């Protein structure tokens, strides 16, 4: 899909979409609980649909109507064949869950997701044998209670996957995280979701203790607003628009609420910003840095294993606007530049956050983005929301 965006000034009021990160976690907890749970304020997207498919593969019933989800807990009678699509969260969460109740499971994934890798599990799940094709991962060997040593600098999703599964086992377990721990707020978010369903995991520094034999309890819960996607909407307030973004919890565990602090820094001077806990903010922060006085972003090596190589992709796409960006192994620098309308059609690189960041910039200069359908991964109605706020957007197949 191609998005053709004209110069526009955005104003109005809008609620942040429901948090995709919380929705993943709440759906899984509900599926692991006995009985009927209700998750209010949940929005469908490609990633959430992938998690819903996978909870059904466990033998749970999950009905999503776009506003809520009704989940009847799994009886673990499914075929343990999991269609994860392009959702890295879904894949990494479900590998330990599946192995906690079956000796073998197949995970079907896009080639890009296979390429992003599960090396942390290959190293830390010593009793599991993994085999790979271009679009499948097969895991053989059940999950046992015990001590798991996990690298903290690749993705917190591997730690979260273990946190979902270990309470189901008979014995007690411990997760030892090899520092540094990146995306730490997402681990805290998982612990919070577990607690909402009656499951305890106790964290002390880089060690998390999990009692075995716990039971997930059915609950009625509400998904909070998504700070990660709110950043794209609040961006317009930094470039002459007036957009009120509601539906956000100021006490949220979501690390990406830090975007407000980062936006302020970028608006005042040329800062150095550590993205260790906030890799999903990289595209929109890069755009704002290019518009303001530049910035250096550190702890960015993990951007290579996102939906695209985000630092390199933003460098290449913003070059069309006249921006100069230098990418290094674990950092990148956005230099002060005078931007202009893009000199070519832009490429979304099948990355929802890249597409949304480019779309925000195009409202200032105009532009065309190929691959705009990537927003369906996390925010399917993103362009409808922009139109509601006054953006002139034409979508063409």
Secondary structure, DSSP 8 states (H G I E B T S, - for coil): -EEEEE----EEEEE--B-HHHHHHHHHHHHHEESEEEEES----HHHHHHHHHHHHTT-EEEE-SSEEEEE---S-S--EEEEET-HHHHHHHHHHHHTT-SEEEEEE-HHHHHH--HHHHHH-TT-EEEE-SSEEEEES---SSEEEEESSS-THHHHHHHHHHTTSSS-EEEEEES--SSHHHHHHHHHHHHHTT--EEEETTEEEE-SS--EE--EEE--B-HHHHHHHHGGGGTT-EEEEE---TT---GGGGHHHHHHHHHHS--EEE-TT-GGGHHHHHHHHHHTT-EEEES-GGGGGSSS-HHHHHHHHHHTTT-EEEE-SSEEEEE-----S-SS-EE-TT-HHHHHHHHHHHHHH-EEEETGGGGGGT-TTHHHHHHHTT-EEEEE-
